[in-house]
């Protein structure tokens, strides 16, 4: 089964920062970035990025080089990214919100970094990298003496524009590279498909290291709009909502769990800052529709919710679905829609043969969005990038490891991970199926399920439940679940919790929940 995205011609050199430069020429005085009360125009941002690009070129850090960026959200971050792209190099985000041990692990995966851009607040986090660490403020005098015009560097659609870390099945983070052509195609599709324009001002709400944040950072500059950056390292629902309420922001990109927090904030306070947005583009984890549908359908809500699916290895977004079409009675799982331009979705069996319409298979992605592969090593995950024959022609694709099918309307439905299933009392179970069943119970606002092992080494399901009102009795939850799930899919333990912990990327932090289970088990107390 193949879902084909619309074929749209791209320019001969689909290079992302060239579109930004078009806006510099056409609207130089338009505001490009707003941060901490400071506004920077397109012309001002361009000059600063050009000078940094000349600085990199003068050090020999051009095409093929990798430049680390470890900065809090700021104008300097955008300057560093654009300057790196203009020099023909690729940037690698090192998120200062990460724990120190995590940053050290990531730095060890990129031994050939050209340099790292940091600030006084972040420099100590990356000083062990064994490469030069530069501060744009301290370089101000040197940069001011460099040309304000863009450097004469040829950049092509095949060149790598950025590389982000993604979790590997081996436990070691993998550095996956995205090409200019794929990134350009993504933003060009968003602009054409959803009518993004110079008024589509954006607010970044996710952590810098998240693959989603890369298109969130660049899409407004691609469209000639304004990028708003918050003066905080970690997500803050109150500050985010206040920023949305005070500024003419039209678009937000975020993980599903982040959307739930913002919706809860608006519901609790009776505001409409979210409801007034043009678009919220979200995804990255299984959707709990009960968390957003009531808000989405309230009177006066004009915000379009785009439920999207994709992977970092294929430029972040592969499909999109307008949640206004979602009907609980018709959809057990909310679809993620149809492919982006110049992108195809293949549903294949374990021998890479197409499955029939309506059948489940592994979701594979082909087209211009497929990235350049993993840059740090040659482990088994590199085999996820492979080639198959389609109608007599070779087609390069990426095997996502996700399980899905195409529904009767021609929309992609993601059912979970191929490798997420665990055997519990002899039966294979996907914990996300249990989460969905819990989320449908009255009194349950949100739920997450993790797998642990008991003293005998057997897998057990542990459910964490956020009540919508008073605490929920474990026996009551178990009894009600048995009406919809077989006994071996009912969790062994239930824990009421005030909120589900989130990772820096805004997704459910399952490792933190697993740690809670282990700590309570070690203490001899029930989970």
N, C-alpha and C positions, 0 to 999 in steps of 0.2 A: 504494500500500500504506500503510495507516494502522495503527499500534499504539496502542490507546487505554488510557490509565491509568484506574484506578478513580475514579469521581466521589464526592467526599467533601465534605459541606457544611462551610464555614468560618464562623466567627462574623461578625456584621455588621461589626465593625471588626477585621479580622485584622492586629493591630499587635503586633510581636514583643515589645517591652518590657512590654506589658500582661501577658503570660504570666509574665514574670519577677516582676512586681509581685504576681501571684497567689501565688507562692511566698513572697514577702516577708510577705504577710498570713498564710499558712497555716503556714509554718515559718521564722519570723524568725531563729531562733538556729542554723539549719543553716549549715554552712560553704559559702560561695559560691566563694571563690577562695583558692588556696594559692600563695604565691610566696616564695622565699628564706626559708623558715622562718616566714613570717607568714601567719596565717589571718584572713580577713575574712568575717563572717556576711552573710546576705542582708539583714538589717536595716541593718547598717553600710554595706554597699555601696549600698543604696538611698538612704540619707541623703546620702552623698557625691555620688551621681549627681544627685539632686534639686537639690542646691545648685549644682552645675555647670550644670545646666539653667537654673536661675534666673539664673545669671551670664550665660549666653548670651542668654536672653530679654531681660535688662536692657540688653544691647548691641544689641538688635534683630536677633539672629541666630536666628530661628525657622524656621517652615515655608519651605522652598525654599532655605535657606542651606546652604552646604557648608563643613564644618569639617575642616581637615586634622589628621591625627594622625601625628606622627613620634616614636614612643616605642619603647623596647625593651619586651618582654613584662614586664608589671608590673601591680599593682593599679591604678595611675594610668591605664594604658591602658584597662582595663575601665571605670573611672569615666568617662573621656572619651567612650568609645563610648556607654555607657548614657545619660549626661547629654545628649549630642548628640541621641540618639533621642528622649528625653523632651522636649526643646525643640522637636521637630518638624523638626529639621534632618537632614542626611545627612552621614555622615563619609566622608573620603577617606584611605585608608592611604598613608603615605609611609614606606617601609620603610628604617630606618636601616642595614640590612645591604647596601643597594645602594651601588655606587660613587658618588662625589660627582657625576660627570658625568651619571650616569643620573638622580639625584635632581633636578638642575638642569633636565634635559629634561622630567621629569614636572611639576615646578612650573610650567614655562612653558606647560603644557597646561591649567592651571586659573587663569585670570586673575581670577576672581571669588570666590576663597576668602574666607570671613568672617574666619578666623584659623587659626592652626596651634598645636596643643598639642604642646609639646616638653619636654625636660628639659635640665639642664646638659650631659649627654652627647650630645645630639642637636641642640640649638638652632642651633649654627653651621652645621649641614648645610642648614638651611632659611631662614637669615636673609636670603638674597637674594630671597626670594619677594615682597617688597614688600607684605607684610601683617603684621598683629600676630602675634607669637609669644608664647604664654603658658606659664608653668610652674605646674602645680597646687600644688607645694610653696610657691612664692613667693606664690601667691594664697591660702594657707591662712587667713590672718586675714580677708581679705575674704569668702571663701566661708563661713567659720564664722558670719558675721553674716546670711547669707541663710536663707530658710525651708528646713526639713528635709523638708517635704511636697512632693509632686510638683507641678509647675506646671500651671495650668489651660490646657492647650494641646490643641486637637483635632488628632489625627493619624488619617489614614485609610489604608486598604489601598493606595490609589493613590499615596500619598506615597513619595518616594524615601528609602530608609533608608541605603544606602551606594553608593559608586561606586568601582570598581577599574579599574586600567589593564590593558589587554590588548593584545597585539602586533597592530599593524595591517599589512595587506598593503602599504601604502604605505611602511612603515618607521617611521612615526610612531605612538607609543603612542596608543591610543584609550581614552577614559574612558567606561566603560559603567555605566549606572545600574540598580540593582535596587530594586524596589518592596517595600513592607512585605508586601503580600498574597503575593507570590511567595516571599519569605523565610519568612514564617509557614507557608505551605503546605509548603515543604521540610521544616522542622523538625517540623511536625505529622505529616507522612508518616513521617519517620524514627521518631518516637515511637510511632505506631500500628502501623506495619509491623514494627518490630523490637523493640517492647516496651521502649524506653528509659524509664528511671524515675529516681527520686531517688537511686538507687544507681549510676547509669550515669556514674561519674566519668570525666573526660576529661583527657588530656594533649595540649597543642598541641605539634606537632613541626615544623610547616612555617613558612616565613617569613611575616611579617605582610602583605606585599604580595600574597600569593597569594590568589586568589578562594576556594580551598578553606579557607583559614584563617579566613574570616569565619564560616562555619557551624561550624567547629571551635571558635571562640571562644564562640559564642552558644548552641549546642545544649544543653550541660549546664545553662546558666542557664534555658533554655526548659523543661527537664525537672525542674528542682529539684535537680540534682546539683552536684558540686563540679568547678570548673575548676582544673587544675594548670598552672602556668606555670613554665617553666625559666628559670634565671637566666643565659641565654646568648643572644647575638644570632644566632649561626649554628648550624646543626644539628650536633650532636655525638653520634655513635652511642653512645659509652661512657656519657656523661652521661644520655642518653635512656634507655638500657637500665637503668642504675642506678636512675633515678627510677621506671620501671615496676616494678622489682623490689621497691622499698621502700614503695610506696604502693598503696592499693587502687584502682588505675585499671582501668577496665573497657572503655574505648573509645578508639580512636586513629583520626584521619583523616590520610591522608598521600598523597603521590604514590607511584607504583609504584616508582621508583628508591629512594626512602627506605625503603620496605618491604623491598627486597632487602638493604639495608645492615643493617637490624635483624635480619632472618632470618639473615644471615651471622654476625652477632655472636652470636646465640643458638646457632646450630649449632656455632660454633667453641668455645664455652664450656660447652655442655651444659646451659644454663639452661632455664627454662620461663616466664619473665615474659611473653613474647609468647603462648605457647601457652595461658596461663591467662586471657587477655583474653576478653571476650564477643564483641567485634567489632573488626575493622580495616576501615575503609571507605577504599578506595584507587582510584586511577585517574589520569587526566590525561595518559597517554602509552601507547603500545602495550605490552601486557602480555607479558613474557617468562616464560611459565608454568614453564619449567624451573628458574627461580630460586626458586620457592616451593612447588611441588607436593610434593616429598619432605618438606619440613618440615611442610606442612599435613596430610599423611597419616600422620605418625608417631604412635605409640601415646600416648594421653593428651592429645593436642592437642584442646582444646575451643573454640578460637577460630574464629569464623565469618568468612571472608574475603568481603567484599562488593566485587565488581569493578564500579565505577560509571563512568558516562559523562555528560558534560554540558559546558556552556560557560559562561563568565562572563556572557555576555549573557542567559542564561536561568537565573539563580540557581544556577549551578554544577553541579547534579545533575539529570539528566533520566531516567536509567534505572539499574537495579541488578540484579546477578546474583550468586547464591551460588555461589562457586567450587567448593563441594563437588560440584556437578553436572557439573563439567567432566570430560570424558573425552578424552584426546589422540587416540584412534583415531576418535572421532566428530566432533571439532572441530579444524579446521585452525587457526582463530583462536578464542581464548576469547571467548564472547559477553559482552555488557555488559547483557543482561537486558531487562526490561520497564519501562514508564514508571512514574514516580512518580504519586501521586494528582493528578488534575486536569491531567494533562499528556498530550499526544499526540505521537507520532513519525510524521512523514510521510516517505516515500521517493519522491522526485520526479525527473523527468528535467529536461533543461536548459530545457524550456518549462513547467516547474512542473506537469506532469501526473503522476499516480500511476503508478509502475511496477508490474508484475505481481508476485505473491508469488514470492519467491526471487530476483528480479532485483536488480541493484545500482542504486542511485540516490543522489541527494544527501540526506543526513539533514537534515530540517527539524523544528523544534520549535514547537508551539503550546500554548496553555493559560495558566494563571495565572502560570506561571514566566517567561514572556517579559518581559524587562525594559523599562525606559522608553526605551532607545535610547542612542546615543552623545551625550555632553554637550559635547564639544569639537570642533565643526566640522561641516561638511556635505559631507564627502568621499564618494567612491564606496562606502565600506563601509556608509553609512547605508541603501543599497539592500538590504542583507541583511535588514533588517526590512521585511517586505512583507505583503500580504494576498492570499489566494486564496479561491476559492469552494469550499465543502465542503457538499454536499447542499443547495445553494441559499442558503447563509448565508455571509457573509464571515468569514474566520478569519485573525487576525493571526498571523504566524509569523516565525521567524528561520531564515535559511539558514546552516547551520553551515559549509558548505564541506567537510564530511566525507563520505566515500563508505561506504555500507553496504548491508546487506540483512537480511531477516528469515529465519532458518533454519527448518527443518522443525518445530522445537519452539515456534516463535513468539517466539524471542529475537532481539534486535537484535545484529548483528555489525558492528563497525566495521572497515573494510578499509584505512583510511588517509585522507589528504587528497586532495580532488579536484585540488588544485594542487600536490601534492607530487611528482607524477610528472615525471621528466626523460627526455629523449631521449638514449640512449646508443647510438651506432652505429645510429641509425635506429629504435630500438625504445623505447617508453615503459616506464619502470621506476619502481616505488615503492621507495625505499631500505629501507623497513620490511620488505618481502618478503625482501630480502637478509639483513637482521638476523635475521629468524626462521629462515632456513635456516642461518645461521652458529650460532645458538643451539642448534640441534639436533645439531651435530657433537660427537662425543666430545672431551673436553679443553677445550672452550670454555665458560667460565663466564658470560661476558657479551660482547655485541658492539654496536657502534654504527657506522653507515655515514653518511658525509657526502659531498656532491657538491662537487667543485672543477672548475676549468677549466684545461686545459693551455695551452701557449704558442700553440696554434692556435685556442684558444677552444672546444675540444670538451669536453663534460662527461665527467668521470671519477669513478668510485666509489672512495672510500678507506675501508677497513675498519679499525676499531680493535678489538682483541680482548684480552679479559682471560682468560689461561689459567687453568684450574682446577688445573693442576699445573705441569709443566715448560713452557718456552717452546715455541711452536708454529712449525713451519717454514712459511714462506710458500708454498712449492711444494706442501707437503702439504695445506694449507688449500685452495689453488686446485684441486688434483686432486679432493679430496673434494667440494667444492662443485659441480664439473662433473657429479657423479652426480645432482644434484637441480635444478640451475639451467642455463638456456641460457648460452652463453659470454658473451654481452653483459651478463648480470646478475652476472658474477663480477667483484669489485673489481679495479682495476688494481694497487692497493697494499694491503698488510696491515701493520699496526703492532701489535706486542704492547705492552700498557700495563698498569700495575699496577692502575689503577682508572679507570672512566669518570668524567670530571668532571661535577659537578652544578651547576646554577644555584642561586641563593638559594631558588628555589621547590621544589628537590628533584627537578627533572627533568634529563634528560641535557642538558648544556650543549654543544649542537652548534656554537655560535659559537666556543667555546674549541677544539674539535677542528678546525674549519676553520682557525683561526688557526695551529694546529700545522702543518697541511699547508702553509699559505702561508709560514710561517717557514722550514720545511725546504726548500721549493722555492726561496726567495730565497737560501738559503745554498748551494744547489747540491747538497744531499745528498738521497738517496732518502727518500721519506716512509715 
